[in-house]
Amino acid sequence: MSLVFTPVHEIGPRIAAVRTVYRSGVTKKMTWRRAQLTQLVKLLEENKEQIKSALVKDLKMDALVRDAEVSGSLQECEQALAQLDSWTKPDSTSVPAIIQPGSGAIYKDPLGIICMISAWNYPCSLLVRPLVGAIAAGNAVVIKPSEVSVNTSGLMGSLVEKYLDNKAIIVIHGGVAETTELLKQKFDKIIYTGNGEVGKIIMRAAAEHLTPVILELGGKSPLIVGPDVNMDNAVPRIVWGKFTNCGQTCIAPDYAYVHESRYDEFLKKMKQQIADFYGADPSKSSDYGKIINSRHAARIDGLIKSSGNVFCGGVVDEEAAYVAPTLVTDASVDSPLMTKEIFGPVLPVFRYKNVSDVIDFINDRPKPLALYVFAKDQEFINNVLTNTTSGGGCVNEVLMHNICKELPFGGVGDSGMGAYNGKISFDSFTHHKGMLKRPNSSDLSLRFPPYTDSKMSWLARIDKIVAVVGKNKKALTVVLASVLAFVVFKLYKYFY
C-alpha cells in the first residue's frame, strides 16, 4: 500500500477551514464531543480486524500487542465517554476570607486547534489515545499519521475521514515537505511522538507562534537488576518488555546493568528465555515482529557492529527487515550502541558492583523516558528512584506503567515534555481558566482610596487574622466568623 500525500498547497487552506469550524463553537458542544467519541468506538469495533491486519503488514505484530493496540484504544474512548461530564464540569474552589462573599471556579476550556504528529511503531494507539483527549476537551484536530507505517497510517487516515467529523477533524498525509508546511501553520498545541532531532525542529517551529508542545521523544531507558532479584520471575518480564514489537518501543529497556554476582546467570537465563519465547529461529515465529523497514534494519545492524561482543542473536537480514533478539556484552559506553537510542531488539548488558556507580552513569546522561529496577530490597529500590530522574518507569516490571490510566505518560528533559494518558490527556488539551465570582454588592470603603493611616491599620489587623486562620483552619473557623462579624461592625461604625 502507498500513501497519497496531501498536496502542500492545500495544507494551509485546509487548516484555515478547520479554524473557522472551531470558531463556530460546534466542537465545544457536549453533544459533538459525545458523538465523535461514540463514532471513534464504532470505528475501532467495526474495523478491528482490518487494523490488526495492517499492523501485521507493517510490523508483524504479535497477537497480544495488536489486540492491545485496538482494545487499549477502545478503553481510552470508553473511559472518556463515561467520565466526560465529571471531567468537563467546573471545579469549585475557596477564596480568601478578605474577599468574601465570593467563590472561585476553574472552567475547562478547549485550547483550540490541536496538531497531532503521530509515530509508526504503534500507529493505532499513538494516534487514538491523544485524539480521545483532544476531542473530549472540545478541540478541533489536525492529524498527521506517520508516513513510515504505510498500511496502518493509510487505513487509520481513511477511517478517521469516514467516521468522524471531517470538517473539524482532518488528516494530513505526507513526509518532510508536507510536515514542514504543516508546522508553518498556527496551532494551539502540538503533540509529537518520535525522535529528539525532529522534536527540536518541531519546538523551533512552535516557538514562532508561541505554541505549547507535548514531545514524547524516547531516549535510552536503563534497566537495573539488583543482587537479590528472583531471576525466574524477572527474566520473562524483561525479555518480553525488551523484544515485544521487535524492540521498537520508546519505553523498552535500552541497556541493562546487572549486579556482578548475578551477571552470568542473567545472560544465561535471558538467552534461554529468548529461545523459549521465539524458538531456535525467531524469524519463523509468529510471536516475533519485524523491523519497520530495511533502512532501520541496516541502522540497527550498524549499532550491533559498533562495539561489544554478541552473546546471542546478532543475525540481520536487511531485505527481510529482520533483526534477531540480540544480547551484547563488553560494549564501550562511548560507542553508537550506547550513545544513540537503539529502538530495536538489541540489549547491551553491563555488570556493576556498587549501584551508586550505575546511578552516576544514568545521571551523567540525558534523562530517560523510562527507568526499570528489579530488586527485593526496598532500600535499594528507593535509592535508585530517589537519586535518578526519568519520565516514568516500573519496579519489578517493564512497559506496563504505560497502560495505567491514572499515571501520566511522558518524558523529562531530553526525553520529552508534557504528558497524556486517560484524564491526563483531557487536561493536557484543556485550558484551566480560573474565575472569581462575587455578588454585585457594596464594598467596604477601606478597599478604595484614599488610604489613610486608619484604613491601613485596619487592613493590617485583618491580614493578621487571615494569616492565623490559614494556619489553624479547623480550630478557628468559628472564631473567624465571630471576629470578622465584629470587625465589620466596628468598621461600619467607624467609617459611616
C-alpha positions in Angstrom: 0.0 0.0 0.0 1.2 3.5 -0.7 0.0 6.7 0.9 -1.4 9.6 -1.1 0.3 12.7 0.3 -1.7 15.8 0.8 -0.8 18.5 -1.8 1.4 21.0 0.0 -0.6 24.0 -1.4 -3.8 22.6 0.2 -2.5 22.3 3.8 -2.8 26.0 4.8 -6.3 26.5 3.4 -7.5 23.2 5.0 -6.3 24.2 8.4 -7.8 27.7 8.0 -11.1 26.0 7.3 -10.8 23.9 10.5 -10.2 27.0 12.5 -13.4 28.5 11.0 -15.3 25.5 12.1 -13.7 25.6 15.6 -14.7 29.3 16.0 -18.3 28.4 15.2 -18.4 26.7 18.6 -19.5 23.3 17.3 -16.7 21.3 18.9 -17.3 22.8 22.3 -20.8 21.3 22.5 -21.1 18.2 24.6 -23.3 16.6 22.0 -20.5 16.9 19.5 -17.9 15.5 21.8 -20.0 12.5 22.7 -20.9 11.9 19.1 -17.2 11.9 18.0 -16.1 9.6 20.8 -19.0 7.3 20.1 -18.0 7.2 16.4 -14.4 6.5 17.4 -15.6 3.5 19.3 -17.6 2.4 16.3 -14.5 2.9 14.1 -12.4 0.6 16.2 -15.1 -2.0 16.8 -16.2 -2.3 13.1 -12.6 -2.3 11.7 -10.6 -4.1 14.3 -9.6 -7.0 12.1 -8.6 -4.6 9.3 -6.5 -2.6 11.8 -4.8 -5.8 13.1 -4.1 -6.9 9.6 -2.4 -3.6 8.8 -0.3 -3.8 11.9 0.9 -7.3 10.8 1.8 -5.9 7.4 3.8 -3.0 8.8 5.4 -4.6 11.9 4.4 -8.3 12.0 2.9 -7.5 15.4 2.2 -10.5 17.6 -1.4 -11.3 18.6 -1.1 -9.8 22.1 0.2 -6.5 21.0 -2.0 -6.0 18.0 -5.1 -6.9 20.1 -3.9 -4.4 22.7 -3.5 -1.7 20.1 -7.2 -1.9 19.4 -8.5 -2.9 22.9 -6.4 -0.3 24.7 -7.7 2.4 22.3 -11.2 1.3 22.9 -10.8 1.5 26.6 -9.5 5.1 26.2 -12.6 6.0 24.3 -14.9 4.3 26.8 -13.3 5.9 29.8 -13.7 9.4 28.2 -17.3 8.8 27.4 -18.1 7.5 31.0 -16.2 10.4 32.6 -16.9 13.2 30.2 -19.4 15.0 32.5 -17.1 15.0 35.5 -14.1 16.0 33.5 -15.7 19.0 31.9 -17.7 20.5 34.8 -16.2 23.5 36.5 -14.3 22.8 39.8 -15.2 24.9 42.8 -12.5 26.5 44.9 -12.4 28.5 48.0 -11.3 32.2 48.1 -9.6 34.2 50.7 -11.7 35.5 53.6 -10.8 39.1 52.8 -12.8 38.9 49.5 -15.9 37.2 50.9 -18.6 36.9 49.9 -17.3 35.2 46.8 -16.4 31.9 45.2 -13.9 30.5 42.8 -14.3 28.2 39.8 -12.0 26.6 37.4 -13.5 26.3 33.9 -12.3 23.7 31.4 -11.9 25.5 28.0 -10.7 23.7 24.9 -7.3 25.0 23.6 -8.4 25.3 20.0 -6.7 23.5 17.1 -4.5 20.6 18.1 -1.9 19.3 15.7 -1.0 15.6 16.3 2.1 14.2 14.6 2.0 10.5 15.3 4.5 7.7 15.3 4.9 4.5 13.3 5.8 2.0 16.0 2.3 1.8 17.5 0.4 3.5 14.7 -3.1 2.9 16.0 -2.9 3.6 19.8 -0.4 6.5 19.4 -3.0 8.2 17.1 -6.1 7.3 19.1 -5.0 7.9 22.6 -4.2 11.6 22.3 -7.1 12.1 19.9 -9.5 10.9 22.5 -8.3 13.6 25.0 -8.3 16.3 22.4 -11.9 15.5 21.4 -13.1 15.1 25.0 -11.7 18.6 25.7 -13.7 20.1 22.8 -10.9 20.8 20.3 -10.6 20.6 16.6 -7.8 18.3 15.5 -5.3 18.1 12.6 -3.8 14.6 12.4 -0.5 13.8 10.7 0.0 10.0 10.8 3.5 8.6 10.2 4.3 8.1 6.5 6.5 5.1 7.5 3.8 2.7 8.7 2.1 3.0 5.4 -0.6 0.3 5.8 -1.9 1.3 9.3 -1.5 5.0 8.7 -3.3 4.8 5.4 -6.1 2.8 6.9 -6.5 4.9 10.1 -6.5 8.1 8.0 -9.3 6.8 5.7 -11.3 5.6 8.7 -11.0 8.9 10.6 -12.3 10.7 7.5 -15.1 8.2 7.1 -16.3 8.0 10.7 -15.5 11.4 12.3 -16.5 15.0 11.6 -14.1 15.7 8.7 -14.7 19.4 8.9 -13.3 19.7 12.5 -11.0 16.6 12.5 -8.8 16.3 9.4 -5.9 14.1 8.3 -2.8 15.4 6.5 -0.6 12.7 4.9 3.0 13.4 3.9 6.7 13.4 4.5 9.3 16.1 5.2 7.8 18.7 2.8 4.3 18.3 4.0 5.3 18.3 7.6 7.4 21.4 7.1 4.4 23.2 5.6 2.2 21.9 8.4 4.5 23.4 11.0 4.3 26.8 9.4 0.6 27.0 10.4 -0.5 28.3 13.7 -1.9 25.7 16.2 -3.0 26.0 19.8 -1.0 22.9 20.8 1.2 20.4 19.1 1.8 16.8 20.2 4.6 14.8 18.6 5.9 11.3 19.3 9.3 10.4 17.8 13.0 11.2 18.0 14.7 14.1 19.6 16.2 15.7 16.4 12.7 16.1 14.9 11.5 17.2 18.3 13.9 20.1 18.2 12.6 21.1 14.7 9.0 21.0 16.0 9.8 23.1 19.0 11.6 25.7 16.9 8.5 25.9 14.6 6.2 26.1 17.5 8.2 28.9 19.0 7.3 31.1 16.0 3.7 31.0 17.2 4.3 30.6 20.9 2.6 27.3 20.6 2.9 24.9 23.6 4.0 21.4 22.8 3.9 17.8 24.1 7.0 16.0 23.0 7.4 12.2 23.7 10.9 11.6 22.5 12.2 8.3 23.9 15.9 8.0 24.7 18.0 5.4 26.4 15.9 3.8 29.2 18.0 1.9 31.7 17.3 -1.4 33.4 18.9 -2.2 36.8 18.9 -5.7 38.2 19.7 -6.0 41.9 21.7 -8.7 43.6 18.6 -10.2 45.4 16.3 -10.5 42.3 14.3 -13.6 41.6 15.6 -14.3 38.1 13.0 -16.9 37.3 10.3 -14.2 37.7 12.3 -11.2 36.4 13.8 -12.6 33.2 10.5 -13.4 31.4 9.2 -9.9 32.0 12.5 -8.4 30.8 12.6 -10.5 27.6 9.0 -9.7 26.9 9.4 -6.0 27.5 12.6 -5.6 25.5 11.7 -7.7 22.5 8.0 -7.2 22.1 7.3 -5.3 18.8 10.8 -6.2 17.9 12.2 -3.8 20.4 10.5 -0.8 18.6 9.0 0.6 21.8 10.1 4.0 23.0 10.0 2.8 26.7 11.7 -0.5 26.1 14.9 -1.1 28.2 17.8 0.2 26.1 20.6 -1.2 28.2 20.9 -3.3 31.4 23.1 -3.1 34.4 23.2 -6.4 36.4 24.9 -6.9 39.7 28.2 -8.8 39.2 27.1 -11.7 41.4 24.2 -12.4 39.0 25.6 -11.3 35.7 26.5 -14.7 34.2 23.2 -16.1 35.4 21.3 -13.3 33.9 22.8 -13.7 30.5 22.3 -17.5 30.5 18.6 -17.2 31.5 18.0 -14.4 29.1 19.3 -16.4 26.2 17.3 -19.4 27.2 14.1 -17.3 27.7 14.5 -15.9 24.2 14.6 -19.4 22.8 11.6 -20.4 24.9 9.6 -17.4 23.6 10.6 -17.4 20.0 12.2 -20.7 19.2 15.6 -21.5 17.7 14.9 -19.3 14.7 12.8 -16.2 15.8 12.3 -15.2 12.1 9.9 -18.1 11.8 8.0 -17.2 14.9 4.6 -15.5 14.6 5.2 -14.0 18.0 8.3 -12.1 17.0 7.9 -9.0 14.9 10.0 -7.4 12.2 11.7 -4.1 11.8 9.6 -1.4 10.2 11.8 -1.3 7.0 15.2 -2.3 5.6 16.7 1.1 6.3 16.1 0.8 10.0 17.3 -2.8 9.9 20.6 -1.6 8.4 20.8 1.1 11.1 20.4 -1.4 13.9 23.0 -3.7 12.3 25.4 -0.8 12.3 24.8 -0.3 16.1 25.4 -4.0 16.8 28.7 -3.9 14.9 29.8 -0.6 16.5 31.0 -2.1 19.8 31.0 -5.2 22.1 30.6 -8.9 21.7 27.4 -10.6 20.6 26.4 -13.0 23.3 23.4 -14.3 21.4 21.5 -13.3 18.2 23.2 -10.7 16.0 21.6 -12.1 12.8 20.4 -9.3 10.5 18.6 -9.7 7.1 18.1 -6.2 5.8 16.0 -7.2 2.9 13.5 -9.0 5.1 13.8 -6.2 7.8 14.7 -8.9 10.3 17.0 -8.4 13.3 17.3 -11.4 15.8 16.9 -10.8 19.5 20.4 -9.8 20.5 22.4 -9.5 23.7 25.7 -7.6 23.6 28.4 -7.7 26.2 31.5 -5.6 26.8 30.2 -2.7 24.8 32.0 0.7 25.0 29.9 3.3 26.8 31.0 5.8 24.2 30.0 3.7 21.2 27.0 4.5 19.0 25.3 1.5 20.6 25.4 3.3 23.9 25.0 6.9 22.8 22.1 6.5 20.4 18.6 5.2 21.1 18.6 1.6 19.7 14.9 1.3 19.0 15.3 -2.3 18.1 15.8 -5.8 19.6 19.4 -5.3 20.9 20.2 -5.1 24.6 23.7 -4.2 25.8 24.4 -5.8 29.2 26.9 -4.5 31.8 27.9 -5.6 35.2 28.2 -3.4 38.3 29.5 -3.8 41.9 28.0 -0.7 43.5 24.7 0.7 42.5 25.9 4.2 43.2 28.1 3.8 40.1 25.1 3.0 38.0 23.2 5.9 39.4 26.1 8.2 38.5 26.2 6.7 35.0 22.5 7.4 34.4 22.7 10.9 35.8 25.7 11.8 33.6 23.5 11.2 30.6 20.2 12.7 29.2 17.2 12.0 31.3 15.5 8.8 30.1 11.8 8.3 29.2 11.6 5.2 31.5 13.7 3.5 34.2 13.3 0.0 35.4 14.6 -1.6 38.6 14.3 -5.2 39.6 15.0 -6.0 43.3 13.5 -7.1 46.6 15.4 -4.7 48.9 13.3 -1.6 49.4 16.3 0.5 50.4 18.0 -0.5 47.1 14.8 0.4 45.2 14.3 3.7 47.0 18.0 4.6 46.4 17.6 4.3 42.7 14.2 6.0 42.4 15.2 8.9 44.7 18.5 9.6 43.1 17.6 9.4 39.4 15.1 11.2 37.2 13.0 9.7 34.4 9.7 10.2 32.6 8.3 7.2 34.4 9.0 3.6 34.9 8.4 0.4 36.9 9.7 -1.6 39.9 9.9 -5.3 39.1 8.1 -4.7 35.8 8.6 -3.2 32.3 6.4 -1.2 30.0 3.2 -1.8 32.0 3.1 1.7 33.6 2.0 2.9 30.2 -1.3 1.2 30.4 -2.2 2.6 33.9 -4.6 5.4 33.0 -4.1 7.2 36.3 -0.3 7.6 35.6 1.0 10.3 33.4 2.9 9.1 30.3 5.6 11.5 29.1 9.2 12.4 29.2 11.5 14.8 31.1 14.5 16.7 29.8 15.8 15.2 26.6 13.2 12.5 26.6 10.3 15.0 26.2 7.9 17.3 27.9 4.2 17.2 28.8 2.2 14.0 29.3 -1.0 12.2 28.3 -3.0 9.2 29.3 -6.6 8.9 30.4 -7.8 12.0 32.1 -4.3 13.5 31.9 -4.9 13.6 28.1 -8.0 15.6 28.6 -6.2 18.0 31.0 -3.3 18.4 28.5 -5.6 19.7 25.8 -7.6 21.9 28.1 -7.1 25.4 29.4 -8.0 25.6 33.1 -9.5 29.0 33.4 -9.7 30.4 36.9 -12.6 32.7 37.6 -13.6 34.6 40.7 -17.3 35.3 41.3 -18.7 37.9 43.7 -22.1 39.5 44.1 -22.6 43.0 42.7 -23.0 44.5 46.2 -21.4 47.3 48.1 -17.8 47.1 49.3 -16.2 48.4 52.5 -14.8 51.8 51.8 -11.3 50.8 53.2 -10.7 48.9 49.9 -10.6 52.2 47.9 -8.5 55.4 48.1 -7.7 57.5 49.9 -5.6 55.1 52.0 -5.5 56.8 55.4 -3.4 55.6 58.3 -6.6 54.3 60.0 -7.5 52.3 56.9 -4.0 50.8 56.6 -4.1 49.9 60.3 -7.4 48.1 60.0 -6.1 46.2 56.8 -3.0 45.1 58.8 -5.2 43.7 61.6 -7.4 41.8 59.1 -4.3 40.4 57.4 -3.1 39.0 60.7 -6.4 37.4 61.4 -6.5 35.8 58.0 -2.9 34.5 58.5 -3.8 32.9 61.8 -6.8 31.3 60.3 -4.8 30.0 57.4 -2.6 28.0 59.8 -5.4 26.8 62.0 -8.4 26.5 59.7 -10.3 23.8 61.6 -9.9 25.2 65.1 -10.5 28.8 64.2 -13.4 28.6 61.7 -16.0 29.6 64.2 -13.7 32.2 65.8 -13.0 33.7 62.4 -16.7 34.2 61.7 -17.2 35.9 65.0 -14.1 38.1 64.7 -15.0 39.2 61.1 -18.5 40.0 62.1 -17.2 42.2 64.9 -14.6 43.8 62.7 -17.2 44.6 60.0 -19.5 46.1 62.7 -16.7 48.3 64.0 -15.6 49.4 60.6 -19.1 50.3 59.7 -19.5 52.3 62.8 -16.1 54.0 62.3 -16.5 55.0 58.7 -20.2 55.6 58.5 
